[in-house]
Amino acid sequence: MSTYMNNAATSWPKPDPVPKAVFDFMVGRGANLARGAASGRDLDTMDMVIECREWLGRTLGGYRDGDPRYISFTANITESLNVVLKGYLKPGMTVATTSMEHNAVIRPLRRLEKKGVKVEVMGCDGCGKLDPDVFRALCESKKVDMLVMSHGSNLCGAVQDVDSLSRICGEKDIHFVLDTAQTAGVIPISASKLGLAALCFTGHKGLMGPQGIGGIVWKPSFAELCEPFVEGGTGSFSHEEHQPESMPDKFESGTPNLPGIAGLLAALKWIDEIGIDVIHKREEELGSRLLEGLKSVPGIVFHGSSEMDGRLPVFAVNFEGMDNGVIAGKLADMGIETRPGLHCAPLAHRTLGSFPQGALRLSVGFFSTEEQVDMTLKAIKQVAEEG
Ligand SMILES: Cc1ncc(COP(=O)(O)O)c(C=O)c1O
């Protein structure tokens, strides 16, 4: 059994009801969505999909009491961000982002920039945090149409001050799009309370679902302003050659990942039973234990904060004179799974001073144990001493 310290890549293991729900759907039901004759199995799939939208609306603070029509499914948050950014931003518009973003935000923005969208990248501090005054100053110097950024860093675990940023967006009438890849399911968050234009999520990290399912919680008025990125069969309005404008069909063409939705629904119910606060507290405890142990490893360099101060339990480190890829390889040989390199976030590494060499990332999850943390620390000390 390996020691999994790579929960920022995907949470693992999953709660037992998740794979069971995927299996039960595929073996016991398995009908397509809105593409049958309203048989019992067809209606079963329809109910499951609506129920999952309802649960997402409740868990992530959807608008109009979590109106399920304003929850869209995608394959992952990368697709969600592409749908929102390419669906809204037009040449001449200005979008603000931060220097801590994942390529899921930066790459679509760089493509849009080539088409005439102005991209403003705001610098974050050495802990990976954006000072809301930097954003305020930007908004006072020019008209900003959208702010898009991650809630929590996949590199160093920094959590951004989204309350202050959302207040500024509210005052200045700016669409706020949030990447919650690392925070949904781990930190309580409400799209409607923050006034988000779109909350983008992925199902397989803190939300504990399977890979291949993600989505968007929309502000209804913002969904109206966006153009669909993918068009095709929706199982509805089949007489129409044009994409329906009604939600959720507008942004959902093609057969959705129904086994993924089955698993995500089970995961949302499991999270509700355990409680996001309990999950967060447990991850913090394990993170603190790992952090304190790491501090005593000779030659360790932290990229980002070396305190627990409200961050996620995700740590980026290097060891003087050693290659993080080699260290990750040695740890893997000892049964400890981490992630070295650049973590799809070159800009974030530049911000934290770890570009181009990258860093070793360690990330605990709800199912990590104290024993696993201690084993990881022991192995890291051994590797660091061997040099
Ligand atoms: C902050 C952040 N945004 C976006 C993504 C992309 O997630 P996915 O591969 O599920 O689309 C990740 C994944 O590591 C992430 O950590």
The ligand as a Gaussian input file, in Angstrom:
#p B3LYP/6-31G(d) Opt

LIG

0 1
 C       -5.929000      25.555000      -9.192000
 C       -6.210000      24.562000     -10.278000
 N       -6.923000      24.941000     -11.351000
 C       -7.210000      24.099000     -12.336000
 C       -6.819000      22.777000     -12.297000
 C       -7.188000      21.845000     -13.409000
 O       -7.989000      20.808000     -12.923000
 P       -8.586000      19.691000     -13.922000
 O       -7.404000      18.937000     -14.449000
 O       -9.478000      18.863000     -13.068000
 O       -9.301000      20.424000     -15.006000
 C       -6.081000      22.331000     -11.202000
 C       -5.582000      20.945000     -11.149000
 O       -4.525000      20.650000     -10.637000
 C       -5.780000      23.243000     -10.162000
 O       -5.099000      22.857000      -9.077000

